[in-house]
Amino acid sequence: METPSALWDNWVGEALATLDSLKVVRSLRPIFLRKEKHRVPIENVSESLQLGVNEGAFEVFDEMQQWDRSSVEVEIGETTFHRWMHDTPSSGLSSHPTIGRAAAKAAQEHGMGPRGSALICGYTNYHRLLESSLADLKKKEDCLLCPTGFAANMALMTAIGSIGSLLAGNSIPSEDEKIAVFSDVLNHASIIDGIRLAERQKSVKVYIYRHCDMSHLNTLLSNCRMRRKVVVTDSLFSMDGDYAPMVELAELRKKHGFLLVIDDAHGTFVCGQNGGGVAEEFNCEKDVDICIGTLSKAAGCHGGFIACSKRWKLLIQSRGRSFIFSTATPVPVAAAAHAAVKVAKLETWRRKAIWNRVKDFHLLTGIPVTSPIISLIVGSEDKALQASRYLLQSGFHVTAIRPPTVPPNSCRLRVALSAVHTREDLENLAAALSRCINFKDTRIYSCNGYARL
């Protein structure tokens, strides 16, 4: 019996063959940026990819430095403070000197470009280096860089939706030949919007399963007669801070043969020994077929990516509209992100520190948190706003999350812990929180989902 990966690899191959016959397969060829005017032979790709990027220049540290605190300590003006007090108050590696130097060097040598899409003139050796480092991080064959994490999910879902019509000869497939997409009810808006766009292609049928409910998902999968099945889920959910049941998903994948896609925006560089994310943390990287990620969270930069096979990459770059029609990531940002990937892997103290802070929060409050995303559900909008304002007066910017982001009466305070928070920070935060909410009455997981825009 063929594995899920092999089945989908065959279907993607057939879809690509159709695209090839129509002469619409898109190729990415990196432009090698140099200060010198002479051209670089394309045959020397492996050597040329290193041009302008001296990996030996990456400076890393074994512990927190003074500049690290700039990502969690800010000064605000009196006017802004009072506006926040009467309204709603609106981390990572962003302050690291190695990352700043990489961006500055690229900007000085090449400017802010590119000025076009990756398929036209915006794909450079800097972008290719970043893709290679992310593919290595995620233990995947290749990677496609996208303008944002939102664009990455949109591109993938529309590419998946195109497979059904391509295999049906560019016509609407029969019901059995459509692609069944199973999505967690609390998935990120970018996944939801990508699925909605894929539905417009009339080749996708969508099933929504209850949040992290593997029994419900198993029932839906068992009752689905379609051969081509995809399960997509956040790996670490951004509002509740809980994990997708990765081990159970891997078991269901073996049973039902679906393509497993995870959005690892909040797990990348945080979870796993090497920062590879939630799949690495739960030792199931081989069971994840496609991994979406972002460079705007723990990496402190900007952009999104899709770690996948070479064949999937070719399909997405040929059919993913949000990739095809977007300007490529600016070169200095790609250079900074590449440096961030290297620094994040090497500075292992950051992952140790952030998980120590998670333990500290649990010990200080008694609240059973399991990740750096702590969502304290307090109920009414007034209660959440009052608590947020009190915390701001106490020196903590903890935003009140309100409708329409979450349903009425499930408003919450969302705390995001960082590696550069200290034990003293957590002690002070716990003391301030104890004066505005009751720890015993505070829930951390929602039971009625998120509101939808």
N, C-alpha and C positions, 0 to 999 in steps of 0.2 A: 504494500500500500504506500502510495506517495505521501510524503510529508506535506503539511500545509504550505511551507515555503516553496516546495517544488511545484505543487499545483499552481500556486499564484505566479510563480516564475514562468510557467508555461503560458498562462493566460496573458501575462504582461508581454511575453515574447510575441504571442499572436497579435496582440494589440499594436505592438511596435512594428510588426511586419506589415500590418494594414497601413499604418502611418507612413512607413517607408515606401510602400507602393504609391501613396499619394504625394510622396516627396515633401513631407511636412515634419520629418524628424529634425529636431533642433540640436545643434552641436555647440558645445562651449569650448572655446580655445583661449587660454589665458594670454593676455597682452603682457609682455615682460617689461616692466617699467625700469628704466635706467637713466642716470644722469648723462652717461655717455651717449653719443649720437649713433654709434654703430649698432646694427641690428644683431639679435641673438638667433642663431639657427634653431629652428623648432625641434630638430633632432636631439638637442641637448636639454630636453625638458627637465629631467631629474635634477641636473645641475642648475639650470636656469631658474627653477622655482625658488632657489635660495637667494637670488640676486636682490640686493638691497635689504636683506633681512639677516642680520648676524645673530644667530641663536645664542652664541656665547655671551652676548651683551645682556641677556636677561638676568637681572639682579633679583635674588630672592632672599627672604629672611626667615629665621627660625622662631620668631616670636613677634608680638605686636609692637609696632613702632608708633612714635608720637603722631605722625601724620595719619595713621589709621583712624584715629578718633574723629577726624573731620567728616567721616561718613555717617557718624551717629550723633555728633554734636553740632548744633547750628545756632546762630544768633539771628533773631528776628527784630525788626523795628517796632517801635511802640504802636504805630498805626496798624501794622499787620497783626500784632498781638491782639489789639482791641477788636479788629475785624473778625479774627478767628473766635474770639470769646463770644461774639454775638452772632456767629454763623457756624458753619461746619469747618473745622480745620481740614484744610485740604491735605542702599548699603552695599555693601559688597566690596569690590576691588577698585572702585572708581577713583580712589585717591592714591593708588600705588604709583610710585615714581617710575617704575619700569614701564608701566602701561602708558603713563603720560609721555614719557620719552619716545616710546614707539610711535605714538600718534603724532607728536611734534616733528620727529625726524621724517616721517612719511609726508606730512603736510609741507614741510620746507622743501623737500626734494621733488614732490609731484603735485602739490596743490591739493585742493579739496575734491577733485573729480572722483569718479567718472561722471560724465554728463549724459549717459545713455543706459539702456537696459543691458543686462549681462549678455544677452544674445547678440547685441549689436557691437558695442565697444566698451562695455563696462566691466568686463571680467578680466582681472589681472592676476599676476603671480601672487599678489597679496591675498586675493580672494581664494585662490587655489590652495595656498599654504594653510589658510584658516580652515577650509573644508577638510583637508587631509588630517589636521590635528584633531578636529571634531570627530571624524570617522574613527580615528584611533581611540579616542576617549570612549566612544560608544560601542567599540568592538564591531563596527559595521564595515562593509566593503567600500562604501563611498559616502558622500555627503553633498547636499545641495544647499548653498547659502541663499537666504531670502531676506528681503528688506526688514521684516519684522516677524515675530512669532505668530502674529495674527495672519500675516500673509502666507506663512508656511503651512498653517492648517488649512487655509482656503485653497492653496495650490494643490495640496495632497488630496483633499476631498473631491475637488473637481476633476483631478486626474483619475481617481478611482471611479468616479461616475462616468468618465469617458470610455472605460474599458467595455462596459456592457454594450454601448452603441457601436463601438469599433468592431467587436466580435460578431455583432449582428449585421455587419455590412453597412454601417452608418445609418441604420434605421432603428426604430424603437424596438427593443428586444421583447420577447414574450415574457410572461410573468415568471416562468421558471428560470429564464436566462438573465433576469435582472440581478443586481448585486444587493444583497441584504446587509444593511449597516446597523449594527447594534451599538447604541450609545448610552452611557451612564446619564441619568437624568440631571446630574449636577456638573456635567462637563462644561468647560470654558466656552464663553460666547463665540470664540473664533472657530471652535469645532462645530458648534450649532449652526453658525452662519455658513460654514463650508458645506455642511450636509444639506442645508436648504438650497444652496446654489447647485449642488449635485442633483438634488431632486428635480430641479428644473430641466435636467437633461432627460428625464423620463426613463432612466435606466437604473434607478436606485429605489429600494423600498426600505424605509427606516423603522426600526424597532427601538423603543426607549425602555431600558430596564431600570428598576428601582436602585437607588444609590448603593453601590457595592454589594448588591444582593445577588450572589452567585446562583442561588436556587432559582430565582426568577429568570436570570439570564439563561441558565441551563434549560428551563422549560421553553423559553422563546426559541432557543436554538434547536431543540428537539422537535418542535412543531413546525419549523421552517423547512420547506421543501427545496429551497434554492441551493444550488451547489456552491455558489460564490458568496462567502460570508466574511464580513469584516467586523471586528469588535474594536471600538475606539474608546479610550478612557484617559482622563487625567491620571497621572501616577501619584501625585501629591496634590490634593485639592486645595485651591487657593483661598477659599473662604472658610472652610472648616478645619483645614490642616490635617486631615486624615488621609491614609494611604489607600490606594486601590489594592484589593487582595491579589497581589501578583502571583503567589504560588497557586492559588485556586484558578486564576485565569490561565496559567500555564497548563494546568491539568485539563481544563475545559478545551483548550486549544488542541491538545492531543486527541481528545475525544471527538470533537466536532470539526477539526480541520479548518478553522478560520484564520484569517490574517489578523495578527494582533498589532494594533497601533497604540502607542502611548504618547501623551504630551507630558514631557518631563521638565517643564519650565521651572518648577520649584524644587526639583530634586537634583538637577545638574550642578556639579561642583559642591554640593552639600552632602549628599548621601553616597555611600560606597567608599571603600578604602582609597580609591584613586579619584574620587569625585565623579565617577561615571554615572551616578544617579540612582534612582530607586530600583531599577532592574539589577544593577550591580549589588545594591544593598541586600536584595532578596535572592541573589545568585540565580537569576533567570534571564540573563542577557540574551542567551541563544533562543529563548522562547519569544522574544520581542522581535517582530519583523521590521517595523519602522518606528523610529523614535524622533519625535518633534522636540525642539528645544528653543530656548531664547538666550541671548547674550546680554539682556537688559536686567537680569536679576542678580545672581551671585557674581557674575563676571563683571558687573558694573559698566558694561559697554552698551551696544545697541545692535539689533539684528536678530534674525531667526534662522533656524536650520532644520533640515530633514536628513537624518542619518539612515541610510538604506543601502540596498544593493545597487550596483552600477546600472542594471536593467531598469529598476524602479526610477533611478535618477533621470535616465534618458526619457522615460515616459513623462515624469512630472515636468521636466524642463520643456517638453514639447506640448503639454496640454494644461499645465497649471497656469491659469490666466493671471493670477496675482503675482506670479513670478515673471511671466513673459512680458507683461506690460508695465512693470515697475522699474524705476531707475535703480541701478545696482548700488550696494552699500558704498559710501565714500571710502576712498583708499585709506586715509588716516584712521577711520573707524575700524576697518578690516585689520590694519596693522596693530591697533590697540587690542582688539579682540583676540588676535593670535597670541599676543604677549600675555593676555589675561588667562588663556587656556593653559599656557606653560606655567605661569605663576601659580594658578589655582591647583594644578596637579602637584607642584613641588612644595608649596607651603602647606604641608599637611597639618600644621598646628591650627590652621583656621577651622578645619573640620572637627578636630578634637575640642577646640574652644566652644564652637557653637553647640555641640552636644552636651558639653558641661553646663552651658547656660540653660539648656532645656531641663536638665536634671535639677539645677538650682531653682528654676521656676516651680517645678513640681514640689520640691522640698519646702520651699518658702510659702506656698499657697495651699498645698494639698490637692491641687487640681491635676488630674491624671493626663497631662499633655504628652504627646508622642512625637512632636515635630516642632521646628522653629516657628511655624505658623500657628499662633494661638488665637482662637476665635472665641471670645467670652460673650456668650449670648445673654443679654440682660433684659430683653423684652421690648418695652415701649420705646418709641423714638425720643420722647422727652428724657427718659431715664438714661439712654445712651448718650444724648447730647450733654446732659448735665455732668455725667461722669467724664466725658471727653474734655469738657471745659475745666473741670476741677484738676484733671491730670495735667492740662496745659499750664495752669497756674502753679502746679507742683514741679514743672520743668520737664514734662513728658508729652511728646506729640503723639498721641494715640487716637487715631481717627475713629469716629462713630460711623459704622456702616449701616445705611438706612435704605428703605425702599427708594427706587425700584431694584436696587442691587440685591436686596434680600426681602422676603415677604414681610408684611406688617406683623408687629409683635414678636419678631425674631431679630430685632436690631442688636448689634453687637459692637464690642470693642475689639479691634484687630491688632494684635501685638505681633511684630515680626522681629524675632531675635537675630542678632548678628554675632559673628565671631569676635568683633571688637567691642561688644558690650562686656562689662566686667561683673564680677560677683557683687560688687558694691552697687552697681547700676540696678541689678536685679533686686537687691535688698531694698533699695529706695523705691523702686517701682512697686514691689509687693506691698510696702507700707502705704504708699499712696492709693493703690487699688483697694486695700482693705478699708479705707475710709470712705469709699464711694460705691462699692458693691459688696455683696455678701458671697464669699467664696463657696459656701455650702449650697447656696441656691443658684449658682451659676452653671449653666450647661456649656459644653464646648462643641457639641455636634448638633446640627439642625435636623429636624425630623420631617420638615415640610418643604424642603427644597429651596431654590432661589427664585426670586422673581425674574421674569424675562422681559427685556426691553422690546 
